Amino acid sequence: MKSLIILCVTVVSFVSSQNLILAQDKKAEEKTKPTSIAHIRISGSLGEGVAIAEPLFSSMQETLKDKIDRIKKASTDTTVKGLLLEIDGVDVGWGKLDELTEALNNFKKSGKKIYSYLEAGEMKDYLLALSSDKIILPESGWLMLTGLRAEVTFYKEMLEKIGAQADFLKVGDFKSAIEPYTRTTMSESSRKQMESMLDDFYEKSIVARIQQERGSKKWAPEDIRKIIDNGPYTAKKATELGLVDMVGYFPSVTEAFKKELKVDDITLLKNYGKNKVDEIDFSNPFALLKLFAAPTISSNSKPKIAVIYATGAINTGKSEQSFLGSESCGSTSMIQAIKQAENDKSVKAIVLRVDSPGGSALASDLIWAELMRCKKPIIASMSDVAASGGYYICMAASKIYAEPGTITGSIGVFGGKINMGGTYAKLGITSEVITRGANANLFSSTSSFSKSEREAMTKLIDDCYDQFLTKALTGREKAGSKLDRKTLEGLAGGRVWTGRQAKANGLIDELGTMQDAIKMAAKLGGLPANSDPELLLLPKGKSFLDSFLEPKTQLSLKSGLDISGVTSLFKEVKGLDSFLRMRNEPLWLMLPYNLQVK
């Protein structure tokens, strides 16, 4: 018995010593393991929707959601101790900028630090970097803090040079979408609404944000306006003023992190969380089949939220990409996506994610009608733009979320055509027309509207505008808003609002991100509180083969024309793209101008 006790004590002592050695080894291993910092680069435009569904291009076109998901992943990754943002030429609207800012603010709630490195600090680069704990510029860099401008492109004289003439009718003093084709300058009403919107962006999105994030400087709003008026700044001067924190090159950021975290070594996780491209052996014909494979969609019975993206100008038919690189939101594609979400028993609610300036009145109404037929809860989430037809389709939702910087409203209607008769004459093309009926030439491409045709078009436009107001009012009442017809008419007339202004006027319900909209949809769909629901993203991304065989698909040349002068010309002409796409539509619900606020 005594021998047994001695043996047990010996075994226990041995096991304890081994556990102690293992614990010490593990502690030593943790001590020697380098601290990891996630690196994420944010640059260029970030689209909405489902990325192209094949291995060759999927990682080349990151969406806004992809970028935000990577930031969120870094915040919950216990091996990541900080985030290094490399910001270089962020080309997004104010709504997406708000979404990214909120994602960074949520990251900071994890207690981890964010350092931002800017080479050429453009305005929106800097505004995004303001969410960081430290902003770094290289010695040769600059901070382009110069203010805000709205740029409007007009095409009237270009049309005249080719012998064409725009003939349009509209409802609403502020419905200025036709002005680029009928004028060479802004009308007084257009300038008034543009200045109101610009003031909101300048004071709230820029001045107030700098004041909030650089609170230690105790700047008053007038101090910040003066700083902006004296911009741009060199890296050295920006640091002296306290606009940025440090002058240094990219390697110095990791050195700064070492001091912050009090460690000797740091591992930089380059392009953290980014999907890797599957390598394709182009010499192997069987490997090439990967390009043509249809996208795989995981299907399971887990409760989920469907996110349906309405991106680009709204038109009848299928969604497509144009020759000039712009996306369209096709009513046929949208209706198919809505029906898929409705028929999928695992989908408990729908988030309608809108980034659209509007478009065809018919297509907008067809999408709205299908959403109204859907029996599942629908929450609308507005991105950079959800105006005119983009606002129209949101009226089917139980609740509307928008970002403070979203451009929305533009409740109005216009219709018309381009008279190409003079162009054809210059080319030596003539035509002879035989008609029966007073308005048979209504959509003739070689003549302007007659008096009778103008009266007929006016009736169509007035009726469509009345429908828009009625459906907007019904939608607002459905969401619990107490807007009356008279008040709504005062907010309509084609007038455009920022998300902040729209919330104050009752045109939307809440200021918030797409994630906020998803949470509300989950609640209405009966999903557990504080859950992170699985998402079904629709419409599905196209494979390479789908895109190649699509009869109406027009490949974009913008990536192949990144040449000084050519790219800027494409941006100017791009405003005509949506117009040409809908040339056969009689009535349009469209945002004024090819609007750029920079």
C-alpha positions in Angstrom: 0.0 0.0 0.0 2.8 2.4 0.9 4.6 1.6 -2.4 1.3 2.3 -4.3 1.0 5.7 -2.6 4.6 6.6 -3.4 4.0 5.5 -7.1 0.9 7.7 -7.3 2.7 10.7 -5.8 5.5 10.1 -8.3 3.1 10.0 -11.3 1.3 13.1 -10.1 4.6 15.0 -9.7 5.7 13.9 -13.1 2.5 14.9 -14.8 2.5 18.3 -13.0 6.1 18.9 -14.0 5.3 18.1 -17.6 2.3 20.4 -17.6 4.5 23.1 -16.1 7.1 22.6 -18.9 4.4 22.7 -21.6 2.9 25.9 -20.1 6.3 27.5 -20.0 7.0 26.4 -23.6 3.6 27.8 -24.7 4.3 31.1 -22.9 7.7 31.3 -24.4 6.3 30.6 -27.9 3.7 33.3 -27.4 6.4 35.7 -26.3 8.5 35.1 -29.3 5.6 35.1 -31.8 5.6 38.4 -33.7 2.6 40.7 -33.3 0.3 40.7 -36.3 -1.0 43.9 -37.9 -3.7 43.7 -40.7 -3.0 45.7 -43.8 -6.0 46.8 -46.0 -5.7 49.0 -49.0 -8.6 51.2 -49.9 -8.6 53.0 -53.3 -10.7 53.6 -56.4 -14.4 53.1 -56.7 -16.2 50.4 -54.6 -19.3 49.0 -56.3 -22.4 47.6 -54.8 -23.8 44.2 -55.7 -22.5 40.7 -56.3 -18.9 40.4 -57.6 -18.3 38.7 -60.9 -18.6 35.0 -60.3 -15.5 33.4 -61.7 -11.9 32.9 -60.4 -10.1 35.2 -62.9 -11.9 38.4 -62.0 -13.6 38.0 -58.7 -10.8 39.3 -56.5 -10.0 42.1 -58.9 -13.4 43.8 -58.3 -13.9 44.2 -54.6 -17.2 45.6 -53.6 -18.0 47.9 -50.7 -19.3 44.9 -48.8 -16.1 43.0 -49.4 -14.0 45.8 -48.0 -16.2 46.3 -44.9 -16.3 42.5 -44.3 -12.5 42.5 -44.2 -12.4 45.3 -41.7 -14.9 43.5 -39.5 -12.9 40.3 -39.7 -9.8 42.1 -38.5 -11.7 43.4 -35.5 -12.7 40.0 -34.3 -9.4 38.2 -35.2 -7.6 37.6 -31.9 -4.3 37.3 -33.7 -4.6 40.8 -35.2 -3.5 43.6 -32.8 -4.0 46.6 -35.1 -5.1 47.8 -38.6 -2.9 49.6 -41.1 -5.0 51.4 -43.7 -3.3 52.3 -47.0 -5.6 54.9 -48.5 -4.9 56.0 -52.1 -7.5 57.8 -54.2 -10.9 56.8 -52.7 -13.4 57.4 -55.5 -16.7 56.8 -53.8 -19.8 59.0 -53.1 -20.6 60.4 -49.7 -22.9 57.5 -48.7 -20.2 54.9 -49.2 -17.8 57.1 -47.4 -20.2 57.2 -44.4 -20.4 53.3 -44.6 -16.6 52.9 -44.5 -16.3 55.4 -41.7 -18.8 53.5 -39.6 -17.0 50.3 -40.3 -13.7 51.8 -39.0 -15.5 53.3 -35.9 -16.9 49.8 -35.2 -13.3 48.4 -35.5 -12.1 50.8 -32.9 -14.6 49.4 -30.4 -12.5 46.3 -30.3 -9.8 48.3 -28.6 -7.3 48.0 -31.4 -5.6 50.9 -33.1 -5.9 52.1 -36.6 -3.0 53.8 -38.4 -3.6 55.3 -41.9 -1.0 56.0 -44.5 -1.7 58.5 -47.3 0.6 59.3 -50.1 -1.5 61.9 -51.9 -4.1 63.0 -49.4 -7.1 63.8 -51.5 -10.2 65.2 -49.6 -12.1 61.9 -49.2 -8.9 60.0 -48.4 -8.3 62.4 -45.5 -12.0 62.3 -44.3 -11.8 58.5 -44.2 -8.4 58.6 -42.4 -9.9 60.8 -39.7 -11.3 57.7 -38.1 -7.7 56.6 -37.5 -5.7 56.9 -34.3 -2.7 58.2 -36.3 -2.4 59.7 -39.9 0.9 59.5 -41.7 2.0 61.3 -44.8 5.4 60.9 -46.7 7.6 63.9 -46.7 6.9 64.5 -50.4 3.1 64.0 -50.0 0.4 66.6 -49.7 -3.0 67.2 -48.2 -5.5 68.4 -50.8 -7.9 70.1 -48.3 -9.2 72.7 -50.7 -13.0 72.6 -50.2 -15.9 71.2 -52.2 -17.3 71.7 -55.7 -20.2 70.3 -57.7 -19.5 69.8 -61.3 -22.3 69.6 -63.9 -21.8 68.6 -67.6 -23.9 70.0 -70.4 -24.4 68.6 -73.9 -26.6 71.1 -75.6 -23.9 72.7 -77.8 -22.4 69.3 -78.6 -25.9 68.2 -79.9 -26.1 71.4 -81.9 -22.8 70.8 -83.5 -24.1 67.6 -85.0 -27.4 69.1 -85.9 -29.5 67.5 -83.1 -31.9 69.2 -80.8 -33.4 68.0 -77.4 -37.2 68.3 -77.0 -38.3 67.6 -73.4 -41.2 68.2 -71.0 -41.1 67.9 -67.2 -43.1 68.2 -64.0 -41.4 70.1 -61.1 -39.4 73.3 -61.0 -36.4 71.4 -59.6 -36.6 68.5 -62.0 -33.5 69.6 -63.8 -32.5 66.3 -65.4 -33.3 67.7 -68.8 -31.1 70.7 -68.4 -27.8 69.1 -69.6 -29.5 68.7 -73.0 -31.5 71.9 -73.2 -29.2 74.5 -71.5 -25.6 75.4 -71.2 -25.8 76.6 -67.6 -27.8 75.8 -64.5 -31.3 77.3 -64.0 -31.9 79.4 -60.9 -33.9 76.6 -59.2 -31.2 74.1 -60.0 -28.5 76.3 -58.6 -30.6 76.8 -55.4 -31.0 73.1 -54.7 -27.4 72.4 -55.6 -26.1 75.1 -53.2 -28.4 73.8 -50.4 -27.0 70.3 -50.9 -23.4 71.5 -51.1 -23.8 73.5 -47.9 -25.0 70.4 -46.1 -22.0 68.3 -47.3 -19.5 71.1 -46.6 -20.7 71.9 -43.1 -21.7 68.4 -41.9 -19.5 66.0 -43.8 -16.3 68.1 -43.8 -16.2 70.9 -41.3 -18.1 69.1 -38.5 -16.2 65.9 -39.1 -12.8 67.5 -38.8 -13.9 69.3 -35.7 -15.1 66.1 -34.1 -12.1 63.8 -35.0 -9.5 66.5 -34.3 -11.1 67.5 -31.0 -7.8 67.9 -29.2 -7.1 71.0 -31.3 -10.3 72.7 -30.0 -11.0 74.2 -33.4 -14.2 76.2 -33.9 -16.0 75.7 -37.3 -14.7 79.1 -38.5 -11.1 78.0 -37.7 -11.6 74.9 -39.9 -13.1 76.9 -42.8 -10.1 79.2 -42.7 -7.7 76.1 -42.8 -9.6 74.8 -45.8 -9.4 78.2 -47.5 -5.6 78.2 -47.1 -5.2 74.7 -48.5 -3.6 72.5 -49.9 -0.8 71.7 -47.6 2.6 70.0 -47.6 3.0 67.0 -45.3 5.2 69.1 -43.0 2.7 72.0 -42.8 -0.2 69.6 -42.3 1.6 68.1 -39.4 2.4 71.5 -37.9 -1.2 72.4 -38.0 -2.3 69.2 -36.5 -4.2 67.9 -39.5 -2.0 64.8 -39.6 0.1 63.2 -36.9 3.4 62.2 -38.5 5.6 62.6 -41.5 7.1 59.3 -42.7 7.3 56.7 -45.3 5.4 53.4 -45.4 8.0 51.4 -43.3 7.7 54.0 -40.6 4.1 53.0 -39.9 5.2 49.5 -38.7 7.8 51.2 -36.5 5.1 53.5 -35.0 3.0 50.4 -34.3 6.0 48.8 -32.5 6.2 51.7 -30.2 2.5 51.8 -29.7 2.3 48.1 -28.8 5.7 48.0 -27.1 6.9 45.1 -29.1 10.2 44.3 -30.9 8.8 42.7 -34.0 5.7 43.0 -36.1 4.3 40.8 -38.9 2.3 42.8 -41.5 -0.5 40.7 -42.9 -0.5 42.3 -46.4 -3.9 42.5 -48.1 -5.5 40.9 -45.0 -8.7 39.0 -45.7 -8.6 39.5 -49.5 -9.8 36.6 -51.6 -6.9 34.9 -53.4 -7.1 34.3 -57.1 -7.1 30.6 -58.1 -4.2 30.1 -60.4 -5.3 28.9 -63.8 -3.0 26.9 -66.1 -3.8 28.5 -69.5 -1.9 25.7 -71.3 -4.4 23.2 -69.9 -7.7 23.2 -71.8 -9.5 21.5 -69.0 -8.3 24.1 -66.5 -9.7 26.8 -68.8 -13.2 25.3 -68.1 -13.0 27.1 -64.7 -13.6 30.3 -66.5 -16.8 29.1 -68.1 -18.2 27.3 -65.0 -21.5 28.7 -63.7 -21.2 30.3 -60.3 -21.8 27.9 -57.4 -24.5 29.1 -55.0 -24.5 27.4 -51.6 -28.0 26.4 -50.6 -29.0 25.5 -47.1 -32.1 25.7 -44.9 -30.5 28.1 -42.4 -32.7 31.2 -41.8 -31.2 34.1 -43.9 -31.8 37.6 -45.1 -31.8 38.3 -48.9 -30.0 41.4 -50.0 -31.2 42.5 -53.4 -29.0 45.1 -55.1 -30.6 47.7 -57.4 -27.4 49.3 -58.9 -27.2 51.8 -61.8 -29.7 53.4 -64.0 -33.1 51.6 -64.0 -34.3 50.3 -67.4 -36.6 47.6 -68.7 -35.1 44.2 -69.5 -32.0 42.7 -68.0 -29.3 44.3 -66.0 -26.1 44.9 -68.0 -22.9 46.8 -68.3 -22.5 49.4 -71.0 -19.8 50.2 -73.4 -18.8 53.2 -71.2 -18.6 51.0 -68.1 -21.8 52.0 -66.3 -24.1 49.5 -64.7 -27.8 49.3 -65.3 -30.6 47.9 -63.1 -32.9 45.9 -65.3 -36.5 45.4 -64.2 -36.5 41.8 -65.5 -33.4 40.9 -63.5 -34.8 42.6 -60.4 -38.2 40.9 -60.6 -36.4 37.5 -61.0 -34.3 38.2 -57.8 -37.4 39.3 -55.8 -39.3 36.2 -56.8 -36.3 34.0 -55.9 -36.1 35.6 -52.4 -39.9 35.3 -52.0 -40.0 31.6 -53.0 -36.9 30.6 -50.9 -38.4 29.4 -47.6 -35.1 30.0 -45.8 -35.3 33.7 -46.6 -37.1 35.5 -43.7 -36.8 39.1 -44.9 -35.4 41.2 -47.7 -33.0 44.2 -47.7 -33.3 46.3 -50.9 -29.9 47.9 -51.3 -30.3 50.9 -53.7 -27.5 52.8 -55.5 -29.4 54.3 -58.4 -30.1 57.7 -59.9 -33.4 56.3 -61.3 -34.3 55.9 -64.9 -37.3 54.4 -66.8 -40.6 55.2 -65.1 -42.1 51.9 -66.4 -39.2 49.8 -65.1 -39.3 51.6 -61.7 -43.0 50.9 -61.4 -42.6 47.2 -62.4 -39.9 46.7 -59.7 -42.1 48.5 -57.2 -45.1 46.4 -58.0 -43.2 43.1 -57.6 -41.9 44.3 -54.2 -45.4 45.2 -53.2 -46.6 41.6 -54.1 -43.8 40.2 -51.9 -45.2 39.0 -48.5 -41.9 39.1 -46.7 -40.7 42.1 -44.7 -38.7 44.5 -46.9 -36.2 47.1 -45.6 -34.6 49.7 -47.9 -31.0 50.7 -47.6 -29.7 53.6 -49.6 -26.1 53.9 -50.7 -24.5 56.9 -52.5 -27.6 57.6 -54.6 -31.3 56.6 -54.3 -33.0 59.3 -56.2 -36.1 59.6 -58.5 -36.8 56.1 -59.7 -34.3 54.9 -57.1 -36.4 56.5 -54.4 -39.6 55.3 -56.1 -38.8 51.6 -55.6 -37.9 52.2 -52.0 -41.6 53.1 -51.4 -42.4 49.4 -51.2 -40.3 49.0 -48.0 -41.5 49.0 -44.4 -38.6 51.2 -43.4 -36.0 53.2 -45.2 -32.4 53.7 -44.1 -30.0 56.2 -45.7 -26.5 57.4 -45.0 -26.1 61.1 -44.0 -24.4 61.7 -47.3 -26.8 59.8 -49.5 -28.3 61.8 -52.4 -32.1 61.1 -52.5 -35.5 62.5 -53.3 -35.9 64.0 -56.8 -39.6 63.1 -56.9 -40.5 64.3 -60.5 -41.0 63.1 -64.0 -39.8 64.1 -67.5 -40.1 62.8 -71.0 -39.0 63.7 -74.5 -36.6 62.8 -77.3 -33.7 64.0 -79.3 -34.6 65.3 -82.7 -31.9 63.9 -85.0 -33.3 65.4 -88.2 -30.6 67.9 -88.6 -27.9 65.3 -88.0 -29.3 63.1 -90.7 -29.5 66.0 -93.1 -25.7 66.8 -92.5 -25.0 63.1 -93.4 -27.2 63.3 -96.5 -29.9 61.1 -95.1 -33.5 62.1 -95.9 -36.8 60.4 -95.0 -40.4 60.8 -96.1 -43.2 59.9 -93.6 -46.8 59.0 -94.2 -49.0 59.1 -91.1 -52.5 58.3 -89.9 -53.5 59.9 -86.6 -52.7 63.3 -85.1 -49.9 62.0 -82.8 -48.4 59.3 -85.0 -45.1 61.2 -85.1 -44.9 61.4 -81.3 -41.6 59.5 -81.1 -40.3 60.3 -84.5 -36.5 60.8 -84.4 -36.5 63.4 -87.2 -39.0 66.0 -85.8 -39.8 67.9 -82.6 -43.2 67.6 -80.9 -46.2 69.2 -82.6 -48.7 71.1 -80.4 -51.0 68.1 -80.3 -48.1 65.7 -79.4 -46.9 68.1 -76.7 -50.3 68.1 -75.1 -50.5 64.3 -75.2 -47.0 64.0 -73.6 -48.0 66.5 -70.9 -51.0 64.4 -69.9 -48.7 61.3 -69.7 -46.2 63.1 -67.5 -48.8 64.7 -65.2 -50.4 61.3 -64.7 -47.1 59.6 -63.9 -46.2 62.4 -61.5 -49.5 61.9 -59.7 -48.8 58.2 -59.4 -45.3 58.9 -58.0 -46.8 61.3 -55.3 -49.6 58.8 -54.4 -47.2 55.9 -54.1 -44.6 57.9 -52.1 -47.3 59.1 -49.7 -48.7 55.5 -49.3 -45.1 54.3 -48.7 -44.5 56.9 -46.1 -47.8 56.2 -44.3 -46.9 52.5 -44.3 -43.6 53.3 -42.6 -45.5 55.4 -39.9 -44.6 58.8 -41.3 -47.2 61.6 -40.9 -46.5 63.3 -44.2 -49.6 64.8 -45.9 -50.0 65.4 -49.6 -49.5 69.1 -49.4 -46.2 68.7 -47.4 -45.0 66.0 -49.8 -45.7 68.2 -52.8 -43.5 70.9 -51.3 -40.7 68.4 -50.9 -41.1 67.0 -54.4 -41.0 68.9 -57.7 -37.8 67.1 -58.6 -35.9 68.5 -55.6 -32.8 66.6 -54.4 -31.9 66.1 -50.7 -29.0 64.7 -48.7 -29.8 61.8 -46.3 -29.6 64.2 -43.4 -32.1 66.6 -45.1 -34.4 63.7 -46.1 -34.5 62.4 -42.5 -35.4 65.9 -41.2 -38.2 66.2 -43.8 -39.6 62.7 -43.3 -38.7 61.3 -46.7 -36.7 58.5 -45.0 -36.9 56.9 -41.6 -33.4 56.4 -40.2 -29.8 57.3 -40.8 -27.8 54.1 -40.8 -25.7 51.6 -42.7 -26.7 48.5 -44.6 -25.8 46.5 -41.5 -28.4 48.5 -39.6 -31.0 47.7 -42.3 -30.0 44.0 -42.1 -30.5 44.0 -38.3 -34.0 45.5 -38.7 -34.8 43.0 -41.4 -33.7 40.2 -39.1 -35.9 41.5 -36.3 -39.0 41.7 -38.6 -38.2 38.3 -40.0 -38.2 36.8 -36.5 -34.5 35.9 -36.3 -32.8 35.9 -32.9 -31.8 39.3 -31.5 -28.1 40.3 -32.0 -27.7 37.5 -34.4 -25.4 37.7 -37.5 -27.7 36.3 -40.1 -26.5 34.5 -43.2 -27.0 36.6 -46.4 -28.3 35.6 -49.8 -26.9 38.2 -52.2 -29.0 38.8 -55.4 -29.1 39.1 -58.4 -26.4 36.4 -58.7 -23.1 37.4 -60.3 -22.5 36.3 -63.9 -19.9 33.9 -65.0 -17.5 34.7 -67.8 -19.6 32.6 -70.2 -22.8 34.3 -69.1 -21.3 37.7 -69.8 -19.9 36.6 -73.1 -23.1 35.1 -74.4 -25.5 37.7 -73.1 -27.0 39.3 -76.3 -27.3 42.8 -74.9 -24.1 42.9 -72.8 -21.6 45.6 -73.9 -18.1 45.2 -72.6 -16.6 48.1 -70.8 -13.5 49.8 -72.2 -12.8 52.0 -69.3 -10.1 49.8 -67.8 -8.3 49.7 -71.1 -8.4 53.5 -71.7 -6.7 54.7 -68.5 -4.8 57.3 -70.4 -4.5 61.0 -69.4 -7.3 62.9 -71.1 -9.2 59.9 -72.4 -10.4 58.8 -69.0 -11.6 62.3 -68.1 -13.4 62.5 -71.5 -15.1 59.2 -70.8 -16.4 60.6 -67.5 -17.9 63.6 -69.3 -19.5 61.5 -72.0 -20.7 58.9 -69.5 -23.6 61.2 -68.6 -25.1 60.5 -72.0 -24.9 56.8 -71.4 -28.0 56.3 -69.3 -29.9 58.7 -71.6 -29.0 56.7 -74.7 -29.9 53.4 -72.9 -33.4 54.6 -72.3 -34.0 56.5 -75.6 -37.0 54.3 -76.4 -38.7 55.0 -73.0 -41.4 57.7 -73.1 -41.2 58.8 -69.4 -38.2 58.9 -67.0 -37.7 59.2 -63.3 -34.1 60.4 -63.2 -31.7 62.3 -61.0 -30.7 65.8 -62.3 -27.4 65.7 -64.2 -24.4 63.5 -64.2 -23.8 64.9 -60.8 -20.3 64.8 -59.2 -19.7 66.4 -55.8 -16.0 66.4 -54.9 
